Amino acid sequence: MRITYVEGVSPAKWLRIWADRRPDRPLETDRVLESEQLGALGSGAADMAFVRLPIDETGLHVIALWEEVAVAALPRDHAYGDAESIELADLEGEMTAPVQATTELTLELVAAGTGYAIVPHSLARLYARRDVKAVPVSDAPTTRIALVWPLDRDDDDTQEFVGVVRGRTAKSSRGAEAPEEPAPAKKPPRPSTPKKPAARVFRSSRARRPPPRKGRR
């Protein structure tokens, strides 16, 4: 099974879990650019893909996973380079760096002083440079990562990998469900032993008199 993942995604954790559970079914993975994130899936060269939304979801299963915070990539000497966070209004009137085919190239232009760029935090971290500062933008739109695969491919292996990504345990994963164990048989109830009737005590209505005392001789 072959899986592609868009730049900025790190699938190492899920690959380790899969390798432990399914050593018989090794995975092939490949990192791709965002502009090519559906290419291998569409051509049939990949079975599943981690992508950055939005995409054309026609003919695909789509499971949204997590959101990415947006950051402003700023030249090292920018006034807000050391800020903990900023708002979009703080950058109003400033030049934006020309968007390039890849984030890496765009950040090169930011470093050259052509302007700033708003990018997902994961990409700023992936292509981090000493001459570029990444500052969170509190009111910038977030992006979302999703796992996608074709509608006509929904076999057990696919569903088991989906279970790994969603955090299912090996027993609860749809692709590797353990057979249900029969409930233990209940022990038959012990036959009840009939109680013996309580012995009746008959008492005379006359009070017993103490025996006469013998006199001295």
C-alpha positions in Angstrom: 0.0 0.0 0.0 1.4 3.4 -1.0 0.6 6.6 0.8 1.6 10.2 -0.1 1.7 13.1 2.4 1.8 16.8 1.7 4.8 18.8 2.9 4.4 19.8 6.5 2.8 16.5 7.6 4.8 14.0 9.6 3.3 10.5 9.5 6.1 8.8 11.4 3.9 7.9 14.4 1.3 6.1 12.3 3.9 4.3 10.2 5.5 2.9 13.4 2.1 1.7 14.7 1.3 0.1 11.3 4.7 -1.6 11.2 4.1 -3.2 14.6 0.5 -4.4 13.7 1.0 -5.4 10.1 4.6 -6.4 9.4 3.2 -8.5 6.6 1.9 -5.4 4.7 4.7 -2.8 4.5 3.8 0.7 3.5 5.5 2.9 0.9 5.4 6.6 1.6 6.4 9.7 -0.4 6.3 13.4 0.5 4.8 15.7 -2.2 4.3 19.4 -2.8 0.9 20.9 -2.1 0.5 21.6 -5.8 0.9 17.8 -6.5 -0.9 16.4 -3.4 -3.6 14.7 -5.5 -1.5 13.7 -8.5 -0.4 10.2 -7.4 -3.9 9.4 -6.0 -5.6 10.4 -9.2 -3.2 8.4 -11.4 -3.6 5.3 -9.2 0.1 5.4 -8.1 -1.0 6.0 -4.5 -3.8 4.4 -2.5 -4.2 7.1 0.2 -3.0 10.6 0.8 -2.6 13.2 3.5 -3.6 16.5 2.0 -4.1 20.1 2.9 -7.6 21.3 2.4 -9.4 22.6 0.4 -9.3 20.2 -2.5 -11.8 18.8 -5.0 -13.4 16.1 -3.0 -15.3 14.5 -5.9 -14.9 10.7 -5.8 -13.0 10.7 -2.5 -13.5 9.7 1.1 -12.3 12.7 3.2 -11.5 12.5 6.9 -10.6 15.9 8.3 -7.9 15.5 11.0 -6.3 18.7 12.5 -6.0 22.4 12.0 -2.8 24.2 11.4 -2.1 27.6 12.9 -1.1 30.4 10.4 2.1 32.4 10.9 3.6 35.4 9.3 7.0 34.8 7.8 8.9 38.0 8.3 12.4 39.2 7.5 14.8 38.8 10.5 15.0 42.5 11.2 11.2 43.1 10.9 9.7 45.3 13.7 7.4 42.4 14.7 10.1 39.7 14.4 10.2 39.1 18.1 6.5 39.4 18.9 4.7 36.5 20.5 1.8 37.0 18.2 0.3 39.7 15.9 -2.9 40.4 14.0 -3.5 40.9 10.3 -4.1 44.6 11.0 -0.5 44.9 12.2 0.7 44.1 8.7 -1.7 46.4 6.9 0.0 48.5 4.2 3.1 46.2 4.0 4.2 44.4 0.9 3.6 40.7 0.6 6.3 38.5 -0.9 5.5 37.2 -4.4 4.0 33.7 -4.0 6.2 31.1 -5.6 5.6 27.5 -6.7 6.8 26.2 -3.3 6.8 27.6 0.2 10.6 27.1 0.3 11.1 29.5 -2.6 8.5 32.0 -1.1 10.5 32.1 2.1 13.7 32.8 0.2 12.0 36.0 -1.1 10.9 36.9 2.4 14.5 36.6 3.5 15.5 38.8 0.7 13.2 41.6 2.0 10.5 41.5 -0.7 7.7 41.4 1.9 6.0 39.0 4.3 4.1 35.7 3.7 1.3 34.0 5.6 1.9 30.3 5.7 0.9 27.3 7.8 3.1 26.9 10.9 4.1 23.4 9.8 5.6 24.7 6.6 7.4 27.6 8.3 8.9 25.0 10.7 9.8 22.6 7.8 11.6 25.3 5.8 12.9 27.3 8.8 15.7 29.8 8.1 17.8 31.9 10.4 17.0 35.0 8.4 13.2 34.5 8.6 11.0 34.8 11.7 7.7 33.0 12.0 5.2 34.9 14.2 1.7 33.5 14.9 -1.2 35.5 13.5 -4.1 35.3 15.9 -6.9 36.2 13.4 -5.6 34.6 10.2 -7.6 31.7 8.8 -6.3 28.3 9.8 -5.7 25.4 7.4 -6.7 21.7 7.8 -5.0 18.4 7.1 -7.2 15.5 5.9 -6.7 11.8 5.0 -8.3 11.0 1.6 -8.7 7.9 -0.6 -10.9 6.9 -3.6 -14.5 5.9 -3.0 -14.0 2.7 -4.9 -11.2 1.6 -2.6 -12.5 0.7 0.9 -11.0 -2.7 1.7 -9.9 -4.0 5.1 -6.3 -2.7 4.8 -7.5 0.8 4.0 -9.9 0.8 6.9 -7.3 -0.6 9.3 -4.9 2.3 8.4 -7.8 4.7 8.9 -8.2 3.2 12.3 -4.5 3.7 13.1 -4.8 7.4 12.2 -7.9 7.8 14.3 -6.3 6.2 17.3 -8.2 2.9 17.3 -6.6 0.0 19.2 -5.8 -3.2 17.3 -8.9 -4.9 18.8 -11.2 -2.1 17.8 -9.9 -1.4 14.3 -12.4 -2.3 11.6 -9.6 -4.0 9.6 -8.5 -6.3 12.4 -11.5 -7.0 14.6 -11.0 -9.7 17.1 -13.7 -12.3 17.2 -16.1 -11.9 20.1 -15.6 -14.3 22.9 -18.6 -16.2 23.9 -20.0 -15.1 27.3 -19.1 -17.6 30.0 -21.9 -20.1 30.7 -23.8 -19.4 33.8 -23.7 -22.1 36.5 -27.0 -23.8 37.0 -28.6 -22.8 40.3 -28.2 -25.3 43.1 -31.3 -27.2 43.9 -32.9 -25.8 47.0 -32.9 -28.2 50.0 -36.3 -28.3 51.6 -36.2 -27.0 55.1 -37.1 -29.3 57.9 -40.1 -28.4 59.8 -39.3 -26.9 63.1 -39.8 -29.3 66.0 -42.9 -28.4 68.0 -42.6 -27.9 71.6 -45.5 -29.0 73.7 -45.9 -27.4 77.0 -48.3 -28.3 79.7 -50.7 -25.6 80.7 -49.9 -26.6 84.3 -46.8 -25.2 85.8 -44.4 -27.9 86.9 -44.0 -28.1 90.6 -40.5 -28.6 92.1 -40.0 -32.2 93.6 -40.7 -32.4 97.3 -37.7 -31.9 99.5 -36.7 -34.8 101.6 -36.5 -34.2 105.4 -33.6 -35.0 107.6 -33.6 -38.3 109.4 
